[in-house]
Structures are given as C-alpha cells and as structure tokens.
Amino acid sequence: MNTVSPTFKELFRNPVHFLAFGFGRGLFPKAPGTAGPLFGIFSCIFLFTLSFVTYIILIVIAVLAVIYFCGKLQDCLQGTI
C-alpha cells in the first residue's frame, strides 16, 4: 500500500490540505504523536468553560468542517494514491 506523506511546505501551499491535516500536527519530526493530544487537552480546557449549548454548537460546526475539508482533500489526492 502506498502512503502519501506531505511536508509542511506542501500543506501551506493549499489551505484545504492544511486544515484537513489538522494544522500539520502529525507532521512534527520530533514526537509527532504528541502534538495532537496536547492540542486536544488545551481545546478541552477551553471548551469546558463554555455553556452547554455553545459547546454543542461548536462541536457540530467542527464535525461539519472536518467532513468538508477531508472530502476536499480526498478530491485533491484522488489521483495520487
């Protein structure tokens, strides 16, 4: 199975790629699996300070945005995988 491993330079060329790859959190050369959970921890701390309704609205918007950006990324990478 072929894998596509983009670089930060490639992600910055296309904002859809940058957003779909989660701002490039998994591409850090040192401890790539650490940046995502750290972002998640800080996001949770911020989200827990919001009201329940605001929290749900932001989660729904985030899920819809992720679906959209990952679909666009799939369209862009269709011929490369």
C-alpha positions, 0 to 999 in steps of 0.5 A, a space after each residue: 500500500 502506498 502512503 502519501 506523506 506531505 511536508 509542511 511546505 506542501 500543506 501551506 501551499 493549499 489551505 484545504 490540505 492544511 486544515 484537513 491535516 489538522 494544522 500539520 500536527 502529525 507532521 512534527 519530526 520530533 514526537 509527532 504523536 504528541 502534538 495532537 493530544 496536547 492540542 486536544 487537552 488545551 481545546 478541552 480546557 477551553 471548551 469546558 468553560 463554555 455553556 452547554 449549548 455553545 459547546 454543542 454548537 461548536 462541536 457540530 460546526 467542527 464535525 461539519 468542517 472536518 467532513 468538508 475539508 477531508 472530502 476536499 482533500 480526498 478530491 485533491 489526492 484522488 489521483 495520487 494514491 
